[in-house]
Amino acid sequence: MDDGQDLMRRIASAGRRIDPSLSDRDVERLVAGARRRRERRAIMLRAVLAAGATAALALTGALVVHRARYAPEAELAPAPQGVPPADTKRILRLPDGSTAVPLDPETQIDLVEERSDRVMLSLVRGRGRFEVTPRPKRAFLVRAGDVTVTVVGTVFTVERVADRVGVAVQRGTVHVDWGPGSAPLTAGQSGWYPPLVTTADGPGATAKAVRVSRPPRGKVASSASARNERGAAAAELLLAADRARLSGRTDEGAELLRKLLREHPDDPRAPLAAFTLGRLLLIELGRPAEAAATFAQARRMAPAGPFAEDALAREVEALSKAGLAADALARAREYQHLYPNGRRMVTVRTAGGIK
């Protein structure tokens, strides 16, 4: 009963609010207009919601595309132990999905040729990891100085240290050519080319030390035999250090190089060992002050050798990273004087603080 009385009061109240001048037709017209406005608002709301959903899908798609294009590290094979993370901002990606990944800031990889039957990259300096999509009818070559690595489909790293080239295969097979010779490398194998030592077996003919020939008789022969033995020992140490480095055993490689420098400072391989040790200390072990001293040692051993310019440039970089700004500036000015058209001039000026 109370509910009925309340309903009658609400109807009466609504009636009082209606303009008495309005006819029944006017009221119907107003009600119909209100209904149309509600329908239009509903349509607009559905359109807004649909547009929002479309925008959300587009944004999700854009994020997926963005990740596929700019986060290729998710698609790369894992780096072997001891190899630094990929510099994803500088990855060279080919249309077939093959990638060339710089492994240190100094690395330069150029695309020289790209055809349906042949692709050639050039490792100008530094280290790179290459992941090649298999294509049996397409030749894929990576050139580093006088060494060319040919692949079908594989994952491997290539490193340049002055005139030497290290190759390590993580998956598949490559063929290494250095002009006078060539060798295949399969997964897990590595080597340095051109070989310092030529033997009958081992990947790239670099797996064993120099064989010492039977010495002739006499005092002179004994002296020559001793030199041969020392040379063989130095070569074995350098090869062992190379194998350790390419396998990711950086500390072991550094200690082998130190041993070579301690025990064979006059060996022709000693400047190379010092330069290589300096790079290990600077780039992989994070000891720039030690690296600077080692690069200086490499220059003293061979002031006109093939490593001299790079050793001085690296010395400037190491001194700068060690916080020795005055020494870095002095070595940078020395580089300017000795190599006015040097290929590392921009890096040297920046690291040395030359304006």
Residue frames as qw, qx, qy, qz and C-alpha x, y, z in Angstrom:
[[0.000, 0.885, 0.466, 0.000, 0.00, 0.00, 0.00],
 [0.306, -0.794, 0.119, 0.511, 2.79, 2.32, 0.90],
 [0.428, -0.114, 0.603, 0.663, 4.52, 1.44, -2.42],
 [0.234, 0.625, 0.654, 0.356, 1.38, 2.39, -4.34],
 [0.121, -0.944, -0.238, 0.191, 1.05, 5.71, -2.58],
 [0.406, -0.584, 0.339, 0.616, 4.72, 6.51, -3.27],
 [0.399, 0.197, 0.674, 0.590, 4.24, 5.73, -6.96],
 [0.103, 0.828, 0.524, 0.171, 1.23, 8.04, -7.16],
 [0.267, -0.875, -0.002, 0.403, 3.18, 10.86, -5.49],
 [0.435, -0.316, 0.516, 0.667, 6.06, 10.46, -8.04],
 [0.304, 0.480, 0.674, 0.471, 3.59, 10.54, -10.96],
 [0.046, -0.927, -0.369, 0.049, 1.94, 13.63, -9.56],
 [0.376, -0.721, 0.198, 0.547, 5.28, 15.33, -9.06],
 [0.412, -0.017, 0.622, 0.665, 6.33, 14.54, -12.63],
 [0.188, 0.703, 0.625, 0.281, 3.05, 15.88, -13.88],
 [0.171, -0.923, -0.175, 0.297, 3.57, 19.17, -12.09],
 [0.393, -0.522, 0.396, 0.645, 6.97, 19.57, -13.81],
 [0.408, 0.333, 0.675, 0.517, 5.47, 19.19, -17.30],
 [0.066, 0.153, -0.095, -0.981, 4.73, 22.44, -19.03],
 [0.429, 0.448, 0.689, -0.375, 0.92, 22.57, -19.19],
 [0.413, 0.663, -0.143, -0.608, 1.14, 24.29, -22.56],
 [0.044, 0.343, -0.874, -0.340, 2.62, 21.13, -24.15],
 [0.825, 0.099, -0.105, -0.547, 0.24, 18.88, -25.98],
 [0.893, -0.159, 0.419, -0.021, 0.42, 15.10, -25.98],
 [0.803, 0.553, 0.030, 0.221, 2.05, 15.26, -29.41],
 [0.117, 0.864, -0.387, 0.301, 4.73, 17.65, -28.07],
 [0.627, -0.548, 0.525, -0.176, 5.50, 15.29, -25.23],
 [0.938, 0.154, 0.300, 0.083, 5.82, 12.34, -27.61],
 [0.582, 0.754, -0.140, 0.271, 8.15, 14.40, -29.83],
 [0.169, -0.811, 0.485, -0.279, 10.37, 15.25, -26.85],
 [0.812, -0.300, 0.493, -0.093, 10.50, 11.65, -25.70],
 [0.881, 0.414, 0.161, 0.161, 11.40, 10.48, -29.21],
 [0.328, 0.852, -0.291, 0.286, 14.16, 13.13, -29.44],
 [0.459, -0.676, 0.538, -0.206, 15.60, 12.03, -26.10],
 [0.922, -0.016, 0.387, 0.008, 15.60, 8.43, -27.32],
 [0.729, 0.644, -0.026, 0.231, 17.48, 9.39, -30.51],
 [0.017, 0.858, -0.429, 0.282, 20.08, 11.31, -28.51],
 [0.703, -0.452, 0.534, -0.124, 20.67, 8.28, -26.28],
 [0.919, 0.276, 0.262, 0.107, 21.06, 6.07, -29.36],
 [0.490, 0.804, -0.203, 0.268, 23.55, 8.51, -30.92],
 [0.289, -0.765, 0.523, -0.239, 25.58, 8.61, -27.68],
 [0.865, -0.180, 0.466, -0.044, 25.61, 4.79, -27.58],
 [0.819, 0.534, 0.084, 0.191, 26.82, 4.62, -31.19],
 [0.210, 0.865, -0.345, 0.298, 29.55, 7.17, -30.49],
 [0.565, -0.608, 0.527, -0.185, 30.63, 5.29, -27.38],
 [0.929, 0.079, 0.354, 0.074, 30.88, 2.03, -29.32],
 [0.636, 0.725, -0.075, 0.255, 32.92, 3.79, -32.01],
 [0.102, -0.843, 0.455, -0.268, 35.31, 5.22, -29.43],
 [0.759, -0.377, 0.522, -0.097, 35.72, 1.82, -27.77],
 [0.898, 0.354, 0.220, 0.140, 36.33, 0.18, -31.16],
 [0.407, 0.835, -0.238, 0.283, 38.91, 2.82, -32.10],
 [0.383, -0.734, 0.517, -0.218, 40.63, 2.33, -28.76],
 [0.888, -0.114, 0.445, 0.010, 40.78, -1.42, -29.28],
 [0.769, 0.597, 0.053, 0.222, 42.19, -0.92, -32.81],
 [0.111, 0.876, -0.370, 0.287, 44.82, 1.49, -31.49],
 [0.635, -0.549, 0.525, -0.139, 45.77, -0.96, -28.75],
 [0.922, 0.165, 0.329, 0.122, 46.17, -3.76, -31.31],
 [0.558, 0.777, -0.098, 0.275, 48.21, -1.48, -33.57],
 [0.194, -0.834, 0.458, -0.240, 50.44, -0.48, -30.66],
 [0.818, -0.296, 0.493, -0.025, 50.94, -4.13, -29.71],
 [0.852, 0.442, 0.192, 0.203, 51.80, -4.95, -33.33],
 [0.289, 0.884, -0.247, 0.274, 54.20, -2.01, -33.49],
 [0.477, -0.693, 0.520, -0.146, 55.92, -3.21, -30.33],
 [0.904, -0.007, 0.418, 0.087, 56.26, -6.69, -31.80],
 [0.682, 0.673, 0.039, 0.283, 57.70, -5.30, -35.05],
 [0.039, -0.906, 0.345, -0.240, 59.98, -2.97, -33.10],
 [0.679, -0.511, 0.525, -0.040, 61.32, -5.85, -31.05],
 [0.899, 0.237, 0.327, 0.172, 61.81, -8.07, -34.08],
 [0.552, 0.765, -0.028, 0.329, 63.72, -5.35, -35.83],
 [0.069, 0.812, -0.357, 0.457, 65.70, -3.71, -33.07],
 [0.581, -0.541, 0.548, -0.262, 66.20, -6.52, -30.56],
 [0.795, 0.356, -0.458, -0.180, 67.85, -9.19, -32.73],
 [0.031, -0.478, 0.819, -0.317, 69.80, -10.52, -29.76],
 [0.719, -0.038, 0.517, -0.463, 66.80, -12.74, -29.05],
 [0.881, 0.429, -0.013, -0.201, 67.33, -14.39, -32.44],
 [0.338, 0.704, -0.619, 0.082, 71.08, -14.82, -32.23],
 [0.861, -0.083, -0.476, 0.157, 72.84, -17.98, -31.16],
 [0.587, -0.802, 0.016, 0.105, 74.28, -17.69, -27.64],
 [0.273, 0.820, -0.479, 0.153, 77.81, -16.28, -27.54],
 [0.833, 0.013, -0.493, 0.251, 80.47, -18.82, -26.58],
 [0.639, -0.699, -0.163, 0.278, 82.07, -18.60, -23.16],
 [0.547, -0.363, 0.139, 0.741, 84.46, -15.69, -22.89],
 [0.214, 0.371, 0.455, 0.781, 82.91, -13.75, -25.79],
 [0.068, 0.213, 0.349, -0.910, 81.38, -10.39, -24.75],
 [0.403, 0.588, 0.635, -0.297, 77.69, -9.65, -25.34],
 [0.421, 0.453, 0.510, 0.598, 76.68, -8.51, -28.80],
 [0.007, -0.328, -0.072, 0.942, 76.56, -4.79, -29.53],
 [0.363, 0.520, 0.773, -0.002, 72.95, -4.98, -30.74],
 [0.206, 0.846, 0.130, -0.473, 72.86, -1.38, -31.98],
 [0.118, 0.688, -0.542, -0.467, 75.56, -2.09, -34.58],
 [0.631, 0.057, 0.770, 0.073, 74.42, -5.50, -35.85],
 [0.277, 0.355, -0.536, -0.714, 74.58, -5.86, -39.63],
 [0.609, 0.218, 0.709, -0.281, 71.45, -7.77, -40.67],
 [0.061, 0.155, -0.713, -0.681, 70.95, -9.21, -44.15],
 [0.625, 0.007, -0.155, -0.765, 67.54, -9.81, -45.76],
 [0.724, 0.008, -0.668, -0.171, 67.88, -13.61, -45.41],
 [0.758, -0.626, -0.088, -0.162, 68.31, -13.33, -41.62],
 [0.791, 0.080, -0.251, 0.552, 72.10, -13.70, -41.54],
 [0.288, -0.956, -0.027, -0.051, 73.79, -11.43, -39.01],
 [0.639, 0.312, -0.319, 0.627, 77.24, -9.96, -38.38],
 [0.513, -0.827, -0.226, -0.039, 77.71, -8.84, -34.77],
 [0.287, 0.682, -0.423, 0.524, 80.54, -6.51, -33.64],
 [0.791, -0.400, -0.432, 0.168, 82.12, -7.82, -30.43],
 [0.480, -0.457, -0.210, 0.719, 84.07, -4.76, -29.34],
 [0.137, 0.863, 0.205, -0.441, 83.75, -0.99, -29.88],
 [0.086, -0.615, 0.508, 0.597, 86.59, -0.87, -32.42],
 [0.502, 0.163, 0.818, 0.226, 85.10, -3.55, -34.67],
 [0.387, 0.515, -0.170, -0.746, 84.25, -2.52, -38.23],
 [0.480, 0.173, 0.844, 0.162, 82.32, -4.89, -40.52],
 [0.299, 0.451, -0.224, -0.810, 81.48, -3.77, -44.06],
 [0.745, 0.385, 0.534, -0.105, 79.11, -5.29, -46.62],
 [0.186, -0.435, 0.563, 0.678, 81.20, -5.55, -49.78],
 [0.307, 0.091, -0.704, -0.634, 78.91, -7.52, -52.09],
 [0.466, 0.167, 0.722, -0.483, 75.35, -8.89, -51.93],
 [0.472, 0.201, -0.561, -0.650, 73.89, -10.96, -54.76],
 [0.888, -0.112, 0.002, -0.446, 71.56, -13.95, -54.90],
 [0.950, 0.134, -0.253, 0.123, 74.52, -16.30, -55.43],
 [0.654, 0.136, -0.326, 0.669, 77.24, -14.51, -53.45],
 [0.328, -0.926, -0.085, -0.170, 77.60, -12.36, -50.33],
 [0.680, 0.177, -0.335, 0.627, 80.88, -10.92, -49.08],
 [0.397, -0.913, -0.084, -0.045, 81.58, -9.13, -45.81],
 [0.546, 0.491, -0.378, 0.563, 84.85, -7.51, -44.77],
 [0.642, -0.701, -0.208, 0.228, 86.11, -7.54, -41.18],
 [0.340, 0.825, -0.177, 0.415, 88.20, -4.39, -41.35],
 [0.179, 0.414, -0.666, 0.594, 89.29, -4.58, -37.70],
 [0.510, -0.293, 0.452, -0.670, 88.29, -6.03, -34.37],
 [0.110, 0.016, 0.992, -0.062, 86.18, -9.10, -33.71],
 [0.578, 0.055, -0.130, -0.804, 82.83, -10.21, -35.08],
 [0.410, 0.062, 0.896, -0.161, 80.42, -13.10, -34.64],
 [0.386, 0.210, -0.497, -0.748, 78.66, -14.29, -37.78],
 [0.509, 0.189, 0.791, -0.282, 75.47, -16.31, -37.96],
 [0.210, 0.276, -0.592, -0.728, 74.77, -17.37, -41.53],
 [0.757, 0.229, 0.345, -0.505, 71.41, -18.66, -42.77],
 [0.523, -0.096, 0.782, 0.326, 71.96, -21.83, -44.85],
 [0.628, 0.662, 0.018, -0.409, 71.65, -21.42, -48.61],
 [0.811, -0.101, 0.490, 0.302, 73.38, -24.23, -50.53],
 [0.612, 0.562, 0.347, 0.434, 73.46, -22.33, -53.83],
 [0.025, 0.968, -0.031, 0.248, 74.82, -19.11, -52.32],
 [0.691, 0.125, -0.354, 0.618, 78.49, -18.45, -51.45],
 [0.359, -0.918, -0.084, -0.147, 78.93, -16.50, -48.20],
 [0.716, 0.228, -0.266, 0.604, 82.41, -15.10, -47.57],
 [0.376, -0.922, -0.021, 0.086, 83.98, -13.14, -44.73],
 [0.690, 0.471, -0.177, 0.520, 87.29, -11.53, -45.65],
 [0.483, -0.863, 0.063, 0.132, 89.81, -10.37, -43.05],
 [0.204, -0.720, 0.557, 0.359, 93.04, -9.16, -44.62],
 [0.307, 0.415, -0.771, -0.374, 94.53, -12.00, -46.67],
 [0.116, 0.062, 0.973, -0.188, 92.29, -14.60, -45.04],
 [0.531, -0.056, -0.302, -0.790, 88.88, -15.57, -46.42],
 [0.289, 0.048, 0.886, -0.358, 86.33, -17.66, -44.54],
 [0.446, -0.010, -0.553, -0.704, 83.70, -19.35, -46.74],
 [0.298, 0.064, 0.816, -0.491, 80.53, -20.79, -45.22],
 [0.219, -0.324, -0.772, -0.502, 77.20, -22.35, -46.17],
 [0.519, -0.661, -0.198, -0.504, 75.30, -22.06, -42.89],
 [0.705, -0.120, -0.513, 0.475, 77.02, -21.78, -39.54],
 [0.325, -0.939, -0.024, -0.110, 77.89, -19.68, -36.49],
 [0.801, 0.027, -0.125, 0.584, 81.50, -18.58, -36.06],
 [0.215, -0.938, 0.003, 0.270, 83.72, -15.75, -34.83],
 [0.707, 0.448, 0.005, 0.548, 86.56, -13.99, -36.63],
 [0.395, -0.870, -0.010, 0.294, 89.16, -11.78, -34.97],
 [0.617, 0.645, -0.110, 0.436, 91.88, -9.60, -36.48],
 [0.557, -0.755, 0.100, 0.332, 95.06, -8.86, -34.55],
 [0.075, -0.665, 0.496, 0.554, 97.26, -6.82, -36.90],
 [0.458, 0.399, -0.625, -0.491, 98.07, -9.27, -39.73],
 [0.037, 0.019, -0.994, 0.105, 96.73, -12.37, -37.95],
 [0.607, -0.145, -0.217, -0.750, 93.20, -13.74, -38.14],
 [0.161, -0.066, 0.927, -0.332, 91.61, -16.07, -35.61],
 [0.603, -0.086, -0.439, -0.660, 88.60, -18.20, -36.55],
 [0.173, -0.042, 0.897, -0.405, 86.48, -20.24, -34.11],
 [0.449, -0.161, -0.628, -0.615, 83.45, -22.29, -35.20],
 [0.405, -0.099, 0.622, -0.663, 80.51, -22.75, -32.83],
 [0.696, 0.311, 0.581, -0.286, 78.18, -24.53, -35.28],
 [0.727, 0.670, 0.057, -0.135, 78.51, -25.95, -38.78],
 [0.784, -0.064, 0.302, 0.538, 81.61, -25.94, -40.99],
 [0.212, 0.932, -0.107, -0.276, 83.73, -23.23, -42.60],
 [0.844, 0.260, 0.117, 0.454, 86.57, -23.26, -45.09],
 [0.254, -0.888, 0.122, 0.363, 89.52, -20.97, -44.34],
 [0.759, 0.476, 0.142, 0.420, 91.75, -19.82, -47.20],
 [0.319, -0.854, 0.109, 0.396, 94.95, -17.79, -46.73],
 [0.359, 0.799, -0.396, -0.277, 96.41, -17.91, -50.24],
 [0.237, 0.484, -0.841, -0.052, 99.20, -20.49, -50.05],
 [0.136, -0.046, -0.976, 0.161, 96.99, -22.86, -48.06],
 [0.569, -0.299, -0.157, -0.750, 93.51, -23.68, -46.86],
 [0.126, 0.010, -0.935, 0.331, 91.81, -25.76, -44.19],
 [0.487, -0.515, -0.511, -0.486, 88.33, -26.79, -43.06],
 [0.040, -0.159, 0.667, -0.726, 87.10, -26.05, -39.53],
 [0.460, -0.432, -0.707, -0.320, 84.13, -27.78, -37.92],
 [0.507, -0.747, -0.105, -0.417, 82.14, -27.06, -34.76],
 [0.788, -0.601, 0.053, 0.124, 84.42, -26.74, -31.73],
 [0.771, 0.061, 0.132, 0.620, 87.58, -26.17, -33.78],
 [0.008, 0.987, 0.003, -0.161, 89.58, -22.95, -34.06],
 [0.781, 0.025, 0.169, 0.601, 92.85, -21.67, -35.47],
 [0.057, -0.848, 0.079, 0.521, 94.95, -18.66, -36.43],
 [0.718, 0.417, 0.416, 0.371, 95.84, -17.83, -40.02],
 [0.752, 0.394, -0.528, -0.028, 98.14, -17.68, -41.81],
 [0.896, -0.407, -0.148, 0.099, 99.56, -20.42, -39.56],
 [0.174, -0.863, 0.473, -0.020, 102.70, -19.59, -37.63],
 [0.353, -0.359, 0.863, 0.048, 103.56, -23.27, -37.79],
 [0.723, 0.273, -0.380, -0.508, 102.90, -25.75, -40.55],
 [0.362, -0.241, 0.887, -0.153, 102.29, -29.35, -39.52],
 [0.144, -0.018, -0.886, -0.441, 100.69, -32.33, -41.15],
 [0.295, -0.514, -0.795, -0.129, 97.53, -32.34, -39.05],
 [0.159, -0.487, -0.475, 0.716, 95.27, -30.28, -36.81],
 [0.268, 0.849, 0.450, -0.069, 92.79, -27.58, -37.81],
 [0.258, 0.963, -0.072, 0.032, 94.41, -25.23, -40.26],
 [0.800, 0.271, -0.283, 0.454, 97.77, -26.93, -39.67],
 [0.004, -0.694, 0.320, -0.645, 98.29, -25.01, -36.46],
 [0.807, -0.506, -0.144, -0.269, 97.64, -27.59, -33.78],
 [0.897, -0.266, -0.069, 0.347, 101.21, -28.63, -32.99],
 [0.272, -0.848, 0.255, 0.376, 104.50, -26.96, -32.27],
 [0.476, 0.727, -0.466, -0.166, 107.33, -26.69, -34.77],
 [0.986, -0.088, 0.036, 0.135, 109.04, -29.99, -35.27],
 [0.185, -0.843, 0.468, 0.188, 112.71, -29.61, -34.50],
 [0.841, 0.444, -0.308, -0.025, 114.86, -31.31, -37.10],
 [0.895, -0.313, 0.009, 0.319, 117.73, -33.51, -36.04],
 [0.024, -0.952, 0.246, 0.183, 120.74, -31.18, -35.62],
 [0.764, 0.495, -0.344, 0.230, 124.02, -31.73, -37.43],
 [0.805, -0.330, -0.236, 0.433, 127.16, -32.42, -35.46],
 [0.469, 0.298, -0.106, 0.825, 129.51, -29.86, -33.97],
 [0.192, -0.357, -0.442, 0.801, 129.44, -26.79, -31.76],
 [0.207, 0.081, -0.232, -0.947, 127.69, -24.61, -34.32],
 [0.446, -0.250, -0.753, -0.414, 125.08, -27.29, -34.77],
 [0.350, -0.399, -0.734, 0.424, 124.49, -27.38, -31.02],
 [0.000, 0.287, 0.180, -0.941, 123.92, -23.63, -30.97],
 [0.356, -0.014, -0.486, -0.798, 121.50, -23.87, -33.89],
 [0.435, -0.300, -0.846, -0.075, 119.73, -26.74, -32.20],
 [0.199, -0.383, -0.586, 0.686, 119.28, -24.70, -29.04],
 [0.184, 0.199, -0.084, -0.959, 117.82, -21.81, -31.03],
 [0.423, -0.125, -0.710, -0.549, 115.44, -24.17, -32.79],
 [0.377, -0.361, -0.821, 0.230, 114.30, -25.61, -29.50],
 [0.055, -0.361, -0.369, 0.855, 113.74, -22.15, -28.02],
 [0.290, 0.105, -0.352, -0.884, 111.84, -21.11, -31.13],
 [0.427, -0.232, -0.827, -0.281, 109.72, -24.25, -30.95],
 [0.267, -0.400, -0.713, 0.511, 108.91, -23.58, -27.30],
 [0.088, 0.301, 0.108, -0.943, 107.92, -19.96, -28.02],
 [0.368, -0.013, -0.586, -0.721, 105.74, -21.05, -30.94],
 [0.392, -0.314, -0.865, -0.003, 104.01, -23.65, -28.79],
 [0.128, -0.394, -0.535, 0.736, 103.31, -21.10, -26.06],
 [0.224, 0.217, -0.152, -0.938, 101.80, -18.67, -28.58],
 [0.431, -0.107, -0.738, -0.507, 99.66, -21.40, -30.13],
 [0.327, -0.357, -0.823, 0.297, 98.51, -22.58, -26.71],
 [0.015, 0.352, 0.311, -0.883, 97.60, -19.00, -25.80],
 [0.331, 0.084, -0.438, -0.832, 95.64, -18.67, -29.05],
 [0.425, -0.239, -0.848, -0.208, 93.71, -21.87, -28.36],
 [0.221, -0.387, -0.684, 0.578, 92.94, -20.76, -24.82],
 [0.127, 0.278, 0.060, -0.950, 91.68, -17.34, -25.97],
 [0.408, 0.012, -0.573, -0.711, 89.51, -18.72, -28.76],
 [0.451, -0.292, -0.843, -0.007, 88.01, -21.21, -26.28],
 [0.393, -0.774, -0.214, -0.448, 87.10, -18.40, -23.88],
 [0.776, -0.469, -0.216, 0.362, 89.84, -19.13, -21.31],
 [0.235, 0.908, -0.055, 0.342, 91.07, -15.55, -21.25],
 [0.471, -0.807, 0.348, -0.076, 93.06, -15.65, -17.99],
 [0.862, -0.141, 0.415, 0.255, 94.88, -18.80, -19.09],
 [0.647, 0.628, 0.186, 0.391, 95.70, -17.23, -22.45],
 [0.025, -0.952, 0.172, -0.251, 97.06, -14.11, -20.74],
 [0.659, -0.624, 0.415, 0.055, 99.31, -16.16, -18.45],
 [0.854, 0.167, 0.359, 0.338, 100.70, -18.14, -21.40],
 [0.422, 0.817, 0.051, 0.390, 101.53, -14.88, -23.18],
 [0.330, -0.886, 0.293, -0.141, 103.26, -13.55, -20.05],
 [0.835, -0.308, 0.413, 0.193, 105.29, -16.75, -19.88],
 [0.739, 0.497, 0.222, 0.398, 106.39, -16.32, -23.50],
 [0.145, 0.917, -0.101, 0.357, 107.51, -12.75, -22.80],
 [0.570, -0.737, 0.361, -0.053, 109.40, -13.80, -19.66],
 [0.809, -0.216, 0.505, 0.211, 111.14, -16.80, -21.16],
 [0.616, 0.278, 0.494, 0.547, 111.58, -15.72, -24.79],
 [0.036, 0.841, 0.163, -0.515, 111.86, -11.92, -24.91],
 [0.059, -0.550, 0.529, 0.644, 114.15, -12.06, -27.97],
 [0.433, 0.258, 0.840, 0.203, 111.95, -14.39, -30.00],
 [0.015, -0.096, -0.441, -0.892, 110.49, -12.89, -33.19],
 [0.321, -0.540, -0.714, -0.309, 107.04, -13.76, -31.86],
 [0.328, -0.365, -0.545, 0.680, 107.49, -11.71, -28.68],
 [0.103, 0.076, -0.033, -0.991, 106.16, -8.38, -30.10],
 [0.487, -0.237, -0.602, -0.587, 103.03, -10.16, -31.30],
 [0.512, -0.364, -0.742, 0.235, 102.64, -11.79, -27.89],
 [0.181, -0.253, -0.361, 0.879, 102.96, -8.41, -26.16],
 [0.275, -0.037, -0.267, -0.923, 100.44, -6.77, -28.47],
 [0.550, -0.289, -0.708, -0.337, 97.97, -9.63, -28.03],
 [0.434, -0.345, -0.666, 0.499, 98.40, -9.56, -24.24],
 [0.011, -0.114, -0.140, 0.983, 97.77, -5.80, -24.25],
 [0.440, -0.171, -0.451, -0.757, 94.47, -6.31, -26.09],
 [0.564, -0.336, -0.754, 0.024, 93.42, -8.99, -23.62],
 [0.323, -0.290, -0.510, 0.743, 94.20, -6.75, -20.66],
 [0.111, 0.083, -0.035, -0.990, 92.44, -3.74, -22.18],
 [0.503, -0.075, -0.439, -0.741, 89.34, -5.24, -23.79],
 [0.723, -0.214, -0.616, -0.225, 88.58, -8.47, -21.96],
 [0.616, -0.257, -0.593, 0.450, 90.20, -8.24, -18.53],
 [0.199, -0.915, -0.240, -0.258, 89.61, -4.54, -17.81],
 [0.661, -0.559, 0.012, 0.500, 93.16, -3.67, -16.70],
 [0.459, 0.870, 0.080, 0.163, 93.97, -0.54, -18.72],
 [0.214, -0.886, 0.408, 0.051, 97.11, 0.52, -16.79],
 [0.666, -0.262, 0.664, 0.215, 98.70, -2.91, -17.32],
 [0.689, 0.564, 0.427, 0.157, 97.54, -2.86, -20.92],
 [0.216, 0.968, -0.124, -0.003, 99.24, 0.50, -21.57],
 [0.377, -0.690, 0.602, 0.138, 102.55, -0.82, -20.22],
 [0.718, 0.045, 0.673, 0.171, 102.25, -3.95, -22.36],
 [0.575, 0.775, 0.241, 0.100, 101.52, -1.99, -25.55],
 [0.009, -0.932, 0.359, 0.056, 104.57, 0.15, -24.80],
 [0.588, -0.395, 0.688, 0.156, 106.61, -3.06, -24.42],
 [0.738, 0.424, 0.506, 0.136, 105.38, -4.28, -27.81],
 [0.372, 0.926, -0.020, 0.053, 106.54, -1.04, -29.43],
 [0.275, -0.794, 0.533, 0.096, 109.96, -1.21, -27.79],
 [0.722, -0.113, 0.666, 0.153, 110.41, -4.75, -29.07],
 [0.479, 0.316, 0.623, 0.531, 109.58, -3.82, -32.67],
 [0.021, 0.588, 0.149, -0.795, 109.44, -0.03, -33.23],
 [0.307, 0.388, -0.449, -0.744, 109.06, -0.49, -36.99],
 [0.145, 0.074, 0.985, 0.059, 107.11, -3.74, -36.85],
 [0.195, -0.365, -0.678, -0.607, 103.59, -4.40, -38.16],
 [0.399, -0.647, -0.643, 0.096, 102.06, -3.82, -34.71],
 [0.366, -0.091, -0.242, 0.894, 103.77, -0.52, -33.88],
 [0.181, -0.269, -0.187, -0.927, 101.05, 1.89, -35.06],
 [0.634, -0.459, -0.494, -0.379, 98.19, -0.10, -33.55],
 [0.646, -0.293, -0.530, 0.466, 100.16, -0.60, -30.33],
 [0.186, 0.017, -0.184, 0.965, 100.67, 3.15, -29.91],
 [0.396, -0.334, -0.312, -0.797, 97.00, 3.88, -30.65],
 [0.720, -0.415, -0.549, -0.092, 95.93, 1.25, -28.13],
 [0.507, -0.129, -0.455, 0.720, 98.37, 2.64, -25.59],
 [0.108, -0.207, 0.015, -0.972, 96.67, 6.05, -25.85],
 [0.625, -0.368, -0.426, -0.541, 93.29, 4.39, -25.36],
 [0.726, -0.289, -0.576, 0.240, 94.51, 2.39, -22.37],
 [0.320, -0.004, -0.348, 0.881, 96.10, 5.40, -20.68],
 [0.312, -0.295, -0.138, -0.893, 92.89, 7.36, -21.12],
 [0.735, -0.371, -0.470, -0.320, 90.80, 4.57, -19.60],
 [0.672, -0.198, -0.517, 0.492, 93.27, 4.32, -16.72],
 [0.247, -0.932, -0.252, 0.082, 92.69, 8.01, -15.93],
 [0.569, -0.399, 0.204, 0.690, 96.25, 9.02, -16.93],
 [0.416, 0.860, 0.284, -0.087, 95.19, 11.97, -19.07],
 [0.041, -0.876, 0.376, 0.300, 98.60, 13.67, -19.30],
 [0.424, -0.291, 0.803, 0.301, 100.30, 10.47, -20.45],
 [0.553, 0.505, 0.660, 0.057, 97.50, 9.79, -22.92],
 [0.281, 0.936, 0.044, -0.206, 97.90, 13.28, -24.41],
 [0.195, -0.708, 0.594, 0.327, 101.68, 12.83, -24.74],
 [0.480, -0.010, 0.841, 0.250, 101.29, 9.48, -26.53],
 [0.486, 0.721, 0.488, -0.083, 98.56, 10.95, -28.75],
 [0.157, 0.917, -0.225, -0.289, 100.89, 13.74, -29.86],
 [0.338, -0.438, 0.775, 0.305, 103.57, 11.13, -30.54],
 [0.556, 0.361, 0.743, 0.093, 101.10, 9.25, -32.72],
 [0.363, 0.892, 0.173, -0.207, 100.30, 12.45, -34.63],
 [0.054, -0.805, 0.498, 0.317, 104.00, 13.00, -35.26],
 [0.362, -0.267, 0.862, 0.235, 104.80, 9.43, -36.31],
 [0.238, 0.344, 0.867, 0.273, 101.63, 8.69, -38.27],
 [0.147, 0.266, 0.049, -0.951, 100.17, 11.97, -39.59],
 [0.583, 0.091, -0.413, -0.693, 97.83, 10.00, -41.89],
 [0.037, -0.106, 0.966, -0.232, 97.32, 7.13, -39.49],
 [0.403, -0.311, -0.716, -0.478, 94.15, 5.08, -39.77],
 [0.466, -0.531, -0.660, 0.254, 93.50, 5.41, -36.02],
 [0.214, 0.244, -0.113, 0.939, 93.89, 9.20, -35.94],
 [0.432, -0.523, -0.224, -0.699, 90.29, 10.02, -34.96],
 [0.809, -0.447, -0.381, 0.001, 90.28, 7.53, -32.10],
 [0.647, -0.043, -0.295, 0.702, 93.69, 8.68, -30.89],
 [0.034, 0.384, -0.024, 0.923, 92.73, 12.36, -30.88],
 [0.609, -0.542, -0.264, -0.515, 89.53, 11.62, -28.96],
 [0.849, -0.366, -0.334, 0.183, 91.19, 9.34, -26.39],
 [0.603, 0.023, -0.207, 0.770, 94.19, 11.64, -26.00],
 [0.143, -0.810, -0.385, 0.418, 92.09, 14.76, -25.49],
 [0.308, -0.123, 0.326, 0.885, 93.49, 16.63, -28.49],
 [0.312, 0.671, 0.374, -0.559, 91.15, 19.44, -29.51]]
